[in-house]
Amino acid sequence: MATPGHLPIKYDDDAAFDLPELAAHLVLEDDTRFLTAGDTSVGEVFAVKFCPYQPMDADPVFAAVSKKHVAICKLWKDYNSGASVFKTIKLIRDDDDGVSNCCCTWTRDPITGVPYICVAGFDGIVKVYDIIQEKLVESFTGHGGGINDLATSPVDPAIIASASDDTTVRIWTLDPKHREQPCLCILGGEGHIAEVLTAAFHDNGTFLLTGGHDHRINLWTLPELPTECREAPIQVHYPHFSTSAVHGGIVDCVAFYGDYILSKAHQDNIIVLWEILGFSSEDPPPAESIAPLPQIPRPHDHPATQFTRSAFVPTVSAECPLQYDRRMQFHTPKCGEMFFLRFQLHLQPDQHPILVFANPAGEIFMWDLERVRAYNDLMSRINDPNRSKNEPVRLPKWLGRLRAPNNGKPVSSGKGSQRGSQTPEIDSNRIVYDISDINPRNIADWQARYSVTDRDHALEPHSRTEVDIRGGDFNSGKGQKGGPRRYRVVKDPLVGRQASWSPGVSGVWLLGVRI
């Protein structure tokens, strides 16, 4: 299995483990007056995505999509100076009847490289805009229902996928060779039996994840896409993996993390990190002929096969009962019945992988996956029976404030010092020699956020930013005693819809919220 590369653990590099802080907010123009008569829905930003086709050191540009608007904005890098951090550089309005957009993805002209933004929604049409010329350059039609998600191939930006209410996913191309038939492939058949809400490409562009209202998550293997125009799209009827066992609700967000999978569903209040056993992107793509067919459950069937079918572990038994394996869970409270809430994983070379999610209660959560690995490695070192108890272990600052231990021993307060402090919070060299040197309350808090020994435990957020939705002026602050940072915003209520990370070194993130 191909897994994401890990950074060498540098316990002394505390800055590398710092998580971003909320710096500002942006309220876009209220678009309710552009809605059709009788539509009383509040204007809402459903999707935000940064443009990935910029120099790494350029001012990040992002698109924010509401029902009638596509706002193209620039984020100034000097936002700490107090100057305005956002500038709307383009504003596209779609006044077509029946339009209610909810998703977007960036692509670019395969000839000139000019960045395009693709948007779609209720009318089932993918619209491609040249943001430089502010004009519509393509409209892809064919879906028999609304479109809920768009994704761009990481291998070929001219290839995009659209997930639809018609239970299918279509693969489109911007290559002018296919102008007469831009739909290259349709993933349908026995994949989903209800609306498809989310789609995500693997880094190699060969595999596609989908999830939807039927509680299913499917892994599709894309066929070799045609290089010349053809009259009809390729039809793919069966995914190579399908399960409804991971989640008990509507699956509204999926993503790859290497060959691992991140997914969430409404009502679950968790994001799950899991793997398809036997699947490796380093292996040759599986043949279409071995895609498993749906089976009518029989009384003697193993329970797992009633909810999961896999080409990678075709049969299960008491000796080999699993076709997938849950590795980790992340706690996302207060989501309730609401769906269409998207997480995003920040995954850039030489930076920590960070998962971010916003819930409907105005809370923004982050998990640093490198912290999880570092913590479990640290605990293994401290508890290693072969380690000399005279060998000091430094506790990194990202673990937070330390309480005095309960063993009556002093905690080192300086290099070579034998003096200690018994104050409630210790901010010293953070040196310990044994697990008994650590206050049990500290350990309990760390276990809740970082320990993976119990896979049924959902990790609490490493960072929690609470946005005060009662209204008022924007006010940034550090919070008190390690509590959540609080901010006031002008509009309410805040509903986190999607998070997006900039591709540059700054790792700035942005949130789609109700306006």
One Martini backbone bead per residue (centre of mass of N, CA, C, O) as a GRO file, in nm:
protein
  515
    1MET     BB    1   0.095   0.036   0.023
    2ALA     BB    2   0.042   0.367  -0.030
    3THR     BB    3   0.197   0.616   0.167
    4PRO     BB    4   0.254   0.884   0.322
    5GLY     BB    5   0.504   1.080   0.384
    6HIS     BB    6   0.722   1.125   0.649
    7LEU     BB    7   0.845   1.318   0.880
    8PRO     BB    8   1.084   1.392   1.073
    9ILE     BB    9   1.110   1.384   1.406
   10LYS     BB   10   1.105   1.712   1.579
   11TYR     BB   11   1.083   1.792   1.902
   12ASP     BB   12   1.227   2.092   1.893
   13ASP     BB   13   1.013   2.178   1.660
   14ASP     BB   14   0.751   2.355   1.754
   15ALA     BB   15   0.667   2.528   1.502
   16ALA     BB   16   0.581   2.282   1.317
   17PHE     BB   17   0.311   2.238   1.522
   18ASP     BB   18   0.166   2.470   1.441
   19LEU     BB   19  -0.147   2.625   1.418
   20PRO     BB   20  -0.374   2.791   1.279
   21GLU     BB   21  -0.528   3.116   1.274
   22LEU     BB   22  -0.767   3.335   1.294
   23ALA     BB   23  -0.766   3.652   1.104
   24ALA     BB   24  -1.039   3.658   0.925
   25HIS     BB   25  -1.330   3.795   0.754
   26LEU     BB   26  -1.587   3.732   0.496
   27VAL     BB   27  -1.849   3.921   0.338
   28LEU     BB   28  -2.064   3.864   0.108
   29GLU     BB   29  -2.290   3.922  -0.107
   30ASP     BB   30  -2.617   3.926  -0.104
   31ASP     BB   31  -2.818   3.684  -0.314
   32THR     BB   32  -3.138   3.681  -0.274
   33ARG     BB   33  -3.230   3.883  -0.510
   34PHE     BB   34  -3.149   3.645  -0.739
   35LEU     BB   35  -3.381   3.483  -0.675
   36THR     BB   36  -3.650   3.322  -0.707
   37ALA     BB   37  -3.963   3.310  -0.664
   38GLY     BB   38  -4.003   3.159  -0.336
   39ASP     BB   39  -3.701   3.179  -0.257
   40THR     BB   40  -3.599   3.198   0.096
   41SER     BB   41  -3.318   3.143   0.100
   42VAL     BB   42  -3.029   3.185   0.227
   43GLY     BB   43  -2.747   3.303   0.158
   44GLU     BB   44  -2.476   3.075   0.048
   45VAL     BB   45  -2.165   2.930   0.102
   46PHE     BB   46  -2.071   2.611  -0.034
   47ALA     BB   47  -1.788   2.696  -0.180
   48VAL     BB   48  -1.422   2.661  -0.139
   49LYS     BB   49  -1.132   2.739  -0.360
   50PHE     BB   50  -0.817   2.716  -0.444
   51CYS     BB   51  -0.576   2.794  -0.663
   52PRO     BB   52  -0.328   2.561  -0.799
   53TYR     BB   53  -0.221   2.767  -1.053
   54GLN     BB   54   0.035   2.881  -0.879
   55PRO     BB   55   0.268   3.022  -0.736
   56MET     BB   56   0.381   2.957  -0.418
   57ASP     BB   57   0.438   3.293  -0.369
   58ALA     BB   58   0.161   3.378  -0.424
   59ASP     BB   59  -0.126   3.526  -0.409
   60PRO     BB   60  -0.401   3.396  -0.312
   61VAL     BB   61  -0.666   3.231  -0.495
   62PHE     BB   62  -1.030   3.229  -0.473
   63ALA     BB   63  -1.340   3.049  -0.463
   64ALA     BB   64  -1.687   3.155  -0.418
   65VAL     BB   65  -1.998   2.969  -0.382
   66SER     BB   66  -2.318   3.042  -0.474
   67LYS     BB   67  -2.614   3.030  -0.622
   68LYS     BB   68  -2.530   3.309  -0.816
   69HIS     BB   69  -2.223   3.310  -0.731
   70VAL     BB   70  -1.876   3.402  -0.832
   71ALA     BB   71  -1.604   3.458  -0.626
   72ILE     BB   72  -1.299   3.624  -0.688
   73CYS     BB   73  -1.021   3.606  -0.467
   74LYS     BB   74  -0.776   3.782  -0.273
   75LEU     BB   75  -0.493   3.708  -0.061
   76TRP     BB   76  -0.316   3.879   0.149
   77LYS     BB   77  -0.002   3.832   0.302
   78ASP     BB   78  -0.032   4.109   0.501
   79TYR     BB   79  -0.258   4.053   0.736
   80ASN     BB   80  -0.092   4.146   1.005
   81SER     BB   81  -0.104   4.469   0.949
   82GLY     BB   82  -0.439   4.538   0.921
   83ALA     BB   83  -0.514   4.506   0.652
   84SER     BB   84  -0.680   4.414   0.399
   85VAL     BB   85  -0.711   4.063   0.297
   86PHE     BB   86  -0.938   4.115   0.086
   87LYS     BB   87  -1.014   4.073  -0.276
   88THR     BB   88  -1.240   4.134  -0.522
   89ILE     BB   89  -1.174   4.061  -0.870
   90LYS     BB   90  -1.435   3.878  -0.922
   91LEU     BB   91  -1.789   3.873  -1.051
   92ILE     BB   92  -2.019   3.611  -1.097
   93ARG     BB   93  -2.337   3.593  -1.261
   94ASP     BB   94  -2.626   3.371  -1.253
   95ASP     BB   95  -2.949   3.414  -1.432
   96ASP     BB   96  -3.048   3.147  -1.468
   97ASP     BB   97  -3.287   2.936  -1.464
   98GLY     BB   98  -3.251   2.715  -1.187
   99VAL     BB   99  -3.014   2.829  -1.040
  100SER     BB  100  -2.804   2.639  -0.786
  101ASN     BB  101  -2.513   2.658  -0.658
  102CYS     BB  102  -2.252   2.418  -0.477
  103CYS     BB  103  -1.993   2.384  -0.674
  104CYS     BB  104  -1.628   2.336  -0.732
  105THR     BB  105  -1.349   2.372  -0.976
  106TRP     BB  106  -1.029   2.363  -1.093
  107THR     BB  107  -0.885   2.463  -1.405
  108ARG     BB  108  -0.745   2.442  -1.748
  109ASP     BB  109  -0.621   2.524  -2.032
  110PRO     BB  110  -0.463   2.294  -2.244
  111ILE     BB  111  -0.312   2.526  -2.411
  112THR     BB  112  -0.266   2.803  -2.223
  113GLY     BB  113  -0.326   2.771  -1.892
  114VAL     BB  114  -0.575   2.903  -1.816
  115PRO     BB  115  -0.775   2.966  -1.560
  116TYR     BB  116  -1.051   2.776  -1.441
  117ILE     BB  117  -1.400   2.772  -1.340
  118CYS     BB  118  -1.609   2.527  -1.200
  119VAL     BB  119  -1.970   2.499  -1.199
  120ALA     BB  120  -2.248   2.365  -0.993
  121GLY     BB  121  -2.595   2.212  -0.966
  122PHE     BB  122  -2.933   2.186  -0.991
  123ASP     BB  123  -2.925   2.186  -1.325
  124GLY     BB  124  -2.677   1.985  -1.427
  125ILE     BB  125  -2.449   2.202  -1.505
  126VAL     BB  126  -2.134   2.256  -1.639
  127LYS     BB  127  -1.950   2.552  -1.576
  128VAL     BB  128  -1.702   2.735  -1.767
  129TYR     BB  129  -1.467   2.983  -1.655
  130ASP     BB  130  -1.304   3.270  -1.754
  131ILE     BB  131  -1.151   3.486  -1.528
  132ILE     BB  132  -1.011   3.689  -1.714
  133GLN     BB  133  -1.266   3.736  -1.924
  134GLU     BB  134  -1.545   3.679  -1.799
  135LYS     BB  135  -1.635   3.387  -1.934
  136LEU     BB  136  -1.807   3.150  -2.104
  137VAL     BB  137  -1.668   2.837  -2.248
  138GLU     BB  138  -1.846   2.603  -2.102
  139SER     BB  139  -2.108   2.337  -2.136
  140PHE     BB  140  -2.211   2.056  -1.946
  141THR     BB  141  -2.425   1.797  -2.057
  142GLY     BB  142  -2.641   1.495  -1.914
  143HIS     BB  143  -2.759   1.508  -1.662
  144GLY     BB  144  -3.058   1.397  -1.460
  145GLY     BB  145  -2.939   1.598  -1.238
  146GLY     BB  146  -2.795   1.722  -0.996
  147ILE     BB  147  -2.494   1.878  -0.875
  148ASN     BB  148  -2.262   1.818  -0.585
  149ASP     BB  149  -1.976   1.758  -0.734
  150LEU     BB  150  -1.626   1.848  -0.794
  151ALA     BB  151  -1.333   1.717  -0.979
  152THR     BB  152  -0.979   1.715  -1.028
  153SER     BB  153  -0.727   1.592  -1.185
  154PRO     BB  154  -0.389   1.554  -1.079
  155VAL     BB  155  -0.278   1.476  -1.375
  156ASP     BB  156  -0.532   1.620  -1.543
  157PRO     BB  157  -0.685   1.933  -1.558
  158ALA     BB  158  -0.892   1.850  -1.803
  159ILE     BB  159  -1.008   1.658  -1.581
  160ILE     BB  160  -1.346   1.591  -1.472
  161ALA     BB  161  -1.578   1.542  -1.200
  162SER     BB  162  -1.933   1.444  -1.158
  163ALA     BB  163  -2.180   1.452  -0.902
  164SER     BB  164  -2.513   1.300  -0.891
  165ASP     BB  165  -2.860   1.254  -0.855
  166ASP     BB  166  -2.853   1.019  -1.091
  167THR     BB  167  -2.613   0.813  -0.966
  168THR     BB  168  -2.374   0.951  -1.118
  169VAL     BB  169  -2.051   0.970  -1.286
  170ARG     BB  170  -1.869   1.214  -1.467
  171ILE     BB  171  -1.626   1.234  -1.734
  172TRP     BB  172  -1.440   1.517  -1.831
  173THR     BB  173  -1.326   1.733  -2.108
  174LEU     BB  174  -1.123   2.014  -2.248
  175ASP     BB  175  -1.044   1.888  -2.494
  176PRO     BB  176  -1.088   1.982  -2.826
  177LYS     BB  177  -1.118   1.690  -2.947
  178HIS     BB  178  -1.402   1.664  -2.750
  179ARG     BB  179  -1.630   1.872  -2.818
  180GLU     BB  180  -1.864   1.678  -2.919
  181GLN     BB  181  -1.758   1.469  -2.666
  182PRO     BB  182  -1.677   1.541  -2.336
  183CYS     BB  183  -1.779   1.266  -2.242
  184LEU     BB  184  -1.591   0.980  -2.151
  185CYS     BB  185  -1.745   0.886  -1.875
  186ILE     BB  186  -1.959   0.646  -1.691
  187LEU     BB  187  -2.052   0.608  -1.351
  188GLY     BB  188  -2.271   0.333  -1.265
  189GLY     BB  189  -2.519   0.124  -1.235
  190GLU     BB  190  -2.402  -0.067  -0.944
  191GLY     BB  191  -2.318   0.163  -0.744
  192HIS     BB  192  -2.563   0.362  -0.709
  193ILE     BB  193  -2.911   0.427  -0.554
  194ALA     BB  194  -2.834   0.731  -0.510
  195GLU     BB  195  -2.726   1.017  -0.442
  196VAL     BB  196  -2.435   1.192  -0.532
  197LEU     BB  197  -2.207   1.398  -0.322
  198THR     BB  198  -1.908   1.267  -0.373
  199ALA     BB  199  -1.564   1.331  -0.501
  200ALA     BB  200  -1.233   1.157  -0.545
  201PHE     BB  201  -0.907   1.159  -0.625
  202HIS     BB  202  -0.633   1.010  -0.687
  203ASP     BB  203  -0.305   1.092  -0.740
  204ASN     BB  204  -0.300   0.895  -1.011
  205GLY     BB  205  -0.605   0.917  -1.157
  206THR     BB  206  -0.741   0.613  -1.150
  207PHE     BB  207  -0.897   0.676  -0.888
  208LEU     BB  208  -1.241   0.682  -0.744
  209LEU     BB  209  -1.436   0.843  -0.510
  210THR     BB  210  -1.765   0.773  -0.360
  211GLY     BB  211  -2.068   0.934  -0.223
  212GLY     BB  212  -2.400   0.900  -0.044
  213HIS     BB  213  -2.738   0.847   0.034
  214ASP     BB  214  -2.676   0.517   0.050
  215HIS     BB  215  -2.400   0.497   0.236
  216ARG     BB  216  -2.194   0.477   0.014
  217ILE     BB  217  -1.864   0.354  -0.084
  218ASN     BB  218  -1.671   0.402  -0.381
  219LEU     BB  219  -1.435   0.226  -0.595
  220TRP     BB  220  -1.293   0.343  -0.891
  221THR     BB  221  -1.182   0.237  -1.214
  222LEU     BB  222  -1.037   0.388  -1.460
  223PRO     BB  223  -1.020   0.390  -1.772
  224GLU     BB  224  -0.888   0.426  -2.063
  225LEU     BB  225  -0.880   0.717  -2.207
  226PRO     BB  226  -0.960   0.877  -2.475
  227THR     BB  227  -0.780   1.058  -2.742
  228GLU     BB  228  -1.032   1.036  -2.917
  229CYS     BB  229  -1.312   1.085  -3.059
  230ARG     BB  230  -1.641   0.983  -2.952
  231GLU     BB  231  -1.979   0.914  -2.950
  232ALA     BB  232  -1.952   0.760  -2.667
  233PRO     BB  233  -1.936   0.680  -2.360
  234ILE     BB  234  -1.798   0.512  -2.121
  235GLN     BB  235  -1.907   0.223  -1.940
  236VAL     BB  236  -1.936   0.189  -1.581
  237HIS     BB  237  -2.097  -0.050  -1.358
  238TYR     BB  238  -1.847  -0.129  -1.156
  239PRO     BB  239  -1.699  -0.136  -0.872
  240HIS     BB  240  -1.416  -0.257  -0.679
  241PHE     BB  241  -1.561  -0.103  -0.437
  242SER     BB  242  -1.819  -0.160  -0.174
  243THR     BB  243  -1.977   0.034   0.101
  244SER     BB  244  -2.214   0.051   0.408
  245ALA     BB  245  -2.033   0.010   0.693
  246VAL     BB  246  -1.886   0.272   0.789
  247HIS     BB  247  -2.171   0.413   0.769
  248GLY     BB  248  -2.508   0.540   0.899
  249GLY     BB  249  -2.512   0.761   0.662
  250ILE     BB  250  -2.471   1.032   0.480
  251VAL     BB  251  -2.234   1.068   0.233
  252ASP     BB  252  -2.041   1.394   0.198
  253CYS     BB  253  -1.724   1.292   0.236
  254VAL     BB  254  -1.419   1.237   0.047
  255ALA     BB  255  -1.073   1.099   0.076
  256PHE     BB  256  -0.741   1.083   0.015
  257TYR     BB  257  -0.455   0.917   0.203
  258GLY     BB  258  -0.322   0.799  -0.015
  259ASP     BB  259  -0.463   0.480   0.041
  260TYR     BB  260  -0.628   0.609   0.223
  261ILE     BB  261  -0.944   0.695   0.394
  262LEU     BB  262  -1.169   0.968   0.406
  263SER     BB  263  -1.479   0.997   0.603
  264LYS     BB  264  -1.831   1.115   0.607
  265ALA     BB  265  -2.137   1.151   0.806
  266HIS     BB  266  -2.430   1.199   0.901
  267GLN     BB  267  -2.471   1.169   1.262
  268ASP     BB  268  -2.184   1.052   1.351
  269ASN     BB  269  -1.955   1.266   1.443
  270ILE     BB  270  -1.734   1.163   1.222
  271ILE     BB  271  -1.410   1.088   1.108
  272VAL     BB  272  -1.272   0.840   0.887
  273LEU     BB  273  -0.990   0.622   0.895
  274TRP     BB  274  -0.922   0.401   0.617
  275GLU     BB  275  -0.897   0.067   0.459
  276ILE     BB  276  -0.836  -0.131   0.180
  277LEU     BB  277  -0.791  -0.445   0.162
  278GLY     BB  278  -0.541  -0.507  -0.089
  279PHE     BB  279  -0.490  -0.213  -0.159
  280SER     BB  280  -0.279  -0.076  -0.434
  281SER     BB  281  -0.145   0.176  -0.636
  282GLU     BB  282   0.118   0.002  -0.721
  283ASP     BB  283  -0.058  -0.164  -0.865
  284PRO     BB  284  -0.218  -0.278  -1.104
  285PRO     BB  285  -0.495  -0.228  -1.246
  286PRO     BB  286  -0.785  -0.360  -1.230
  287ALA     BB  287  -0.992  -0.545  -1.386
  288GLU     BB  288  -1.313  -0.520  -1.489
  289SER     BB  289  -1.388  -0.835  -1.455
  290ILE     BB  290  -1.338  -0.823  -1.116
  291ALA     BB  291  -1.577  -0.682  -1.049
  292PRO     BB  292  -1.809  -0.692  -0.819
  293LEU     BB  293  -2.116  -0.829  -0.773
  294PRO     BB  294  -2.416  -0.818  -0.680
  295GLN     BB  295  -2.577  -0.976  -0.396
  296ILE     BB  296  -2.789  -1.197  -0.262
  297PRO     BB  297  -2.859  -1.262   0.039
  298ARG     BB  298  -2.762  -1.532   0.248
  299PRO     BB  299  -2.782  -1.710   0.535
  300HIS     BB  300  -2.457  -1.814   0.516
  301ASP     BB  301  -2.343  -1.551   0.507
  302HIS     BB  302  -2.128  -1.328   0.576
  303PRO     BB  303  -2.195  -1.027   0.715
  304ALA     BB  304  -1.992  -0.848   0.548
  305THR     BB  305  -2.116  -0.913   0.252
  306GLN     BB  306  -2.387  -0.736   0.288
  307PHE     BB  307  -2.202  -0.442   0.274
  308THR     BB  308  -1.952  -0.576   0.110
  309ARG     BB  309  -1.746  -0.532  -0.187
  310SER     BB  310  -1.442  -0.699  -0.328
  311ALA     BB  311  -1.151  -0.734  -0.537
  312PHE     BB  312  -0.921  -0.765  -0.298
  313VAL     BB  313  -1.144  -0.932  -0.107
  314PRO     BB  314  -1.367  -1.148  -0.220
  315THR     BB  315  -1.344  -1.326   0.045
  316VAL     BB  316  -1.486  -1.443   0.352
  317SER     BB  317  -1.404  -1.534   0.696
  318ALA     BB  318  -1.317  -1.625   1.006
  319GLU     BB  319  -1.008  -1.584   0.929
  320CYS     BB  320  -1.116  -1.350   0.701
  321PRO     BB  321  -1.341  -1.089   0.787
  322LEU     BB  322  -1.201  -0.857   0.612
  323GLN     BB  323  -1.213  -0.562   0.370
  324TYR     BB  324  -1.172  -0.355   0.602
  325ASP     BB  325  -1.001  -0.081   0.800
  326ARG     BB  326  -1.008   0.083   1.090
  327ARG     BB  327  -0.780   0.340   1.221
  328MET     BB  328  -0.945   0.621   1.262
  329GLN     BB  329  -1.087   0.896   1.462
  330PHE     BB  330  -1.294   1.203   1.443
  331HIS     BB  331  -1.434   1.454   1.628
  332THR     BB  332  -1.772   1.597   1.521
  333PRO     BB  333  -1.964   1.790   1.671
  334LYS     BB  334  -2.291   1.912   1.608
  335CYS     BB  335  -2.426   1.803   1.327
  336GLY     BB  336  -2.646   1.604   1.305
  337GLU     BB  337  -2.869   1.630   1.028
  338MET     BB  338  -2.656   1.768   0.879
  339PHE     BB  339  -2.539   1.818   0.549
  340PHE     BB  340  -2.291   1.925   0.348
  341LEU     BB  341  -2.003   1.872   0.502
  342ARG     BB  342  -1.661   1.972   0.455
  343PHE     BB  343  -1.357   1.849   0.444
  344GLN     BB  344  -0.987   1.897   0.473
  345LEU     BB  345  -0.665   1.808   0.343
  346HIS     BB  346  -0.344   1.900   0.421
  347LEU     BB  347  -0.109   1.827   0.138
  348GLN     BB  348   0.233   1.901   0.161
  349PRO     BB  349   0.541   1.941   0.111
  350ASP     BB  350   0.703   1.970   0.418
  351GLN     BB  351   0.419   1.924   0.562
  352HIS     BB  352   0.171   1.890   0.762
  353PRO     BB  353  -0.097   1.696   0.808
  354ILE     BB  354  -0.422   1.865   0.791
  355LEU     BB  355  -0.730   1.855   0.946
  356VAL     BB  356  -1.044   2.015   0.844
  357PHE     BB  357  -1.342   2.142   1.029
  358ALA     BB  358  -1.689   2.253   1.014
  359ASN     BB  359  -1.962   2.327   1.197
  360PRO     BB  360  -2.295   2.443   1.265
  361ALA     BB  361  -2.176   2.588   1.556
  362GLY     BB  362  -1.902   2.757   1.495
  363GLU     BB  363  -1.674   2.530   1.458
  364ILE     BB  364  -1.314   2.478   1.439
  365PHE     BB  365  -1.125   2.199   1.326
  366MET     BB  366  -0.802   2.038   1.415
  367TRP     BB  367  -0.562   1.793   1.275
  368ASP     BB  368  -0.241   1.664   1.340
  369LEU     BB  369  -0.100   1.381   1.210
  370GLU     BB  370   0.191   1.420   1.324
  371ARG     BB  371   0.114   1.427   1.622
  372VAL     BB  372   0.012   1.142   1.644
  373ARG     BB  373   0.277   1.004   1.579
  374ALA     BB  374   0.457   1.150   1.789
  375TYR     BB  375   0.306   1.064   2.043
  376ASN     BB  376   0.327   0.752   2.011
  377ASP     BB  377   0.635   0.758   2.007
  378LEU     BB  378   0.677   0.893   2.281
  379MET     BB  379   0.532   0.677   2.458
  380SER     BB  380   0.718   0.447   2.373
  381ARG     BB  381   0.973   0.566   2.498
  382ILE     BB  382   0.880   0.602   2.792
  383ASN     BB  383   0.773   0.279   2.807
  384ASP     BB  384   1.041   0.159   2.763
  385PRO     BB  385   1.202  -0.098   2.930
  386ASN     BB  386   1.502  -0.037   2.790
  387ARG     BB  387   1.506   0.232   2.911
  388SER     BB  388   1.669   0.458   3.075
  389LYS     BB  389   1.582   0.642   3.367
  390ASN     BB  390   1.827   0.860   3.300
  391GLU     BB  391   1.674   0.931   3.043
  392PRO     BB  392   1.568   1.200   2.893
  393VAL     BB  393   1.240   1.352   2.821
  394ARG     BB  394   1.089   1.564   2.599
  395LEU     BB  395   0.813   1.777   2.609
  396PRO     BB  396   0.629   1.917   2.393
  397LYS     BB  397   0.452   2.214   2.356
  398TRP     BB  398   0.193   2.096   2.201
  399LEU     BB  399   0.080   1.955   2.470
  400GLY     BB  400   0.102   2.177   2.671
  401ARG     BB  401   0.032   2.224   2.981
  402LEU     BB  402   0.181   2.144   3.292
  403ARG     BB  403   0.137   1.947   3.554
  404ALA     BB  404   0.188   1.842   3.847
  405PRO     BB  405   0.289   1.579   3.987
  406ASN     BB  406   0.183   1.295   4.208
  407ASN     BB  407   0.484   1.179   4.317
  408GLY     BB  408   0.664   1.426   4.457
  409LYS     BB  409   0.835   1.509   4.228
  410PRO     BB  410   1.040   1.699   4.069
  411VAL     BB  411   1.060   1.935   3.808
  412SER     BB  412   1.242   2.033   3.568
  413SER     BB  413   1.376   2.390   3.538
  414GLY     BB  414   1.666   2.302   3.431
  415LYS     BB  415   1.974   2.260   3.331
  416GLY     BB  416   2.094   2.057   3.585
  417SER     BB  417   1.859   2.083   3.770
  418GLN     BB  418   1.708   1.993   4.104
  419ARG     BB  419   1.490   2.177   4.089
  420GLY     BB  420   1.145   2.247   4.158
  421SER     BB  421   0.788   2.239   4.074
  422GLN     BB  422   0.438   2.268   4.226
  423THR     BB  423   0.280   2.398   4.025
  424PRO     BB  424   0.003   2.369   3.826
  425GLU     BB  425   0.198   2.512   3.609
  426ILE     BB  426   0.451   2.403   3.381
  427ASP     BB  427   0.730   2.608   3.227
  428SER     BB  428   0.986   2.437   3.115
  429ASN     BB  429   1.192   2.189   2.990
  430ARG     BB  430   1.015   1.924   2.990
  431ILE     BB  431   1.136   1.697   3.184
  432VAL     BB  432   1.147   1.338   3.176
  433TYR     BB  433   1.180   0.977   3.301
  434ASP     BB  434   0.874   0.905   3.365
  435ILE     BB  435   0.539   0.846   3.372
  436SER     BB  436   0.517   0.950   3.678
  437ASP     BB  437   0.599   1.258   3.591
  438ILE     BB  438   0.300   1.260   3.495
  439ASN     BB  439   0.004   1.384   3.492
  440PRO     BB  440  -0.293   1.221   3.452
  441ARG     BB  441  -0.446   1.461   3.322
  442ASN     BB  442  -0.257   1.491   3.085
  443ILE     BB  443  -0.284   1.207   2.970
  444ALA     BB  444  -0.589   1.215   2.920
  445ASP     BB  445  -0.580   1.450   2.719
  446TRP     BB  446  -0.387   1.318   2.512
  447GLN     BB  447  -0.548   1.063   2.455
  448ALA     BB  448  -0.797   1.213   2.333
  449ARG     BB  449  -0.609   1.342   2.084
  450TYR     BB  450  -0.366   1.096   2.009
  451SER     BB  451  -0.463   0.816   2.061
  452VAL     BB  452  -0.455   0.471   1.883
  453THR     BB  453  -0.526   0.215   2.062
  454ASP     BB  454  -0.832   0.306   2.017
  455ARG     BB  455  -1.031   0.284   1.733
  456ASP     BB  456  -1.312   0.384   1.871
  457HIS     BB  457  -1.174   0.642   1.920
  458ALA     BB  458  -1.233   0.986   1.903
  459LEU     BB  459  -1.055   1.246   1.823
  460GLU     BB  460  -0.979   1.528   1.947
  461PRO     BB  461  -0.911   1.832   1.889
  462HIS     BB  462  -0.618   2.033   1.855
  463SER     BB  463  -0.817   2.255   1.738
  464ARG     BB  464  -1.043   2.522   1.864
  465THR     BB  465  -1.272   2.740   1.700
  466GLU     BB  466  -1.486   2.990   1.822
  467VAL     BB  467  -1.777   3.134   1.684
  468ASP     BB  468  -1.953   3.410   1.751
  469ILE     BB  469  -2.313   3.434   1.659
  470ARG     BB  470  -2.431   3.713   1.804
  471GLY     BB  471  -2.260   3.932   1.713
  472GLY     BB  472  -2.060   4.202   1.601
  473ASP     BB  473  -1.742   4.265   1.631
  474PHE     BB  474  -1.439   4.206   1.533
  475ASN     BB  475  -1.239   3.980   1.756
  476SER     BB  476  -0.926   3.912   1.842
  477GLY     BB  477  -0.788   3.625   2.028
  478LYS     BB  478  -0.628   3.396   2.264
  479GLY     BB  479  -0.757   3.346   2.508
  480GLN     BB  480  -0.808   3.133   2.803
  481LYS     BB  481  -0.652   2.879   2.937
  482GLY     BB  482  -0.666   2.718   2.651
  483GLY     BB  483  -0.904   2.805   2.520
  484PRO     BB  484  -1.111   2.905   2.300
  485ARG     BB  485  -1.130   3.100   2.042
  486ARG     BB  486  -1.289   3.421   1.994
  487TYR     BB  487  -1.541   3.544   1.759
  488ARG     BB  488  -1.686   3.806   1.583
  489VAL     BB  489  -1.973   3.842   1.379
  490VAL     BB  490  -2.219   3.978   1.178
  491LYS     BB  491  -2.342   3.709   1.108
  492ASP     BB  492  -2.635   3.485   1.133
  493PRO     BB  493  -2.561   3.182   1.116
  494LEU     BB  494  -2.293   2.969   1.137
  495VAL     BB  495  -2.194   2.753   0.854
  496GLY     BB  496  -2.001   2.497   0.783
  497ARG     BB  497  -1.908   2.369   0.454
  498GLN     BB  498  -1.598   2.452   0.374
  499ALA     BB  499  -1.257   2.371   0.329
  500SER     BB  500  -0.946   2.553   0.241
  501TRP     BB  501  -0.624   2.524   0.097
  502SER     BB  502  -0.345   2.657   0.026
  503PRO     BB  503  -0.060   2.580  -0.181
  504GLY     BB  504   0.123   2.732  -0.017
  505VAL     BB  505   0.343   2.791   0.250
  506SER     BB  506   0.122   2.918   0.449
  507GLY     BB  507  -0.149   2.751   0.487
  508VAL     BB  508  -0.408   2.881   0.426
  509TRP     BB  509  -0.744   2.913   0.537
  510LEU     BB  510  -1.088   2.850   0.441
  511LEU     BB  511  -1.440   2.941   0.483
  512GLY     BB  512  -1.765   2.830   0.442
  513VAL     BB  513  -2.050   3.044   0.493
  514ARG     BB  514  -2.298   3.204   0.611
  515ILE     BB  515  -2.452   3.531   0.486
   0.00000   0.00000   0.00000
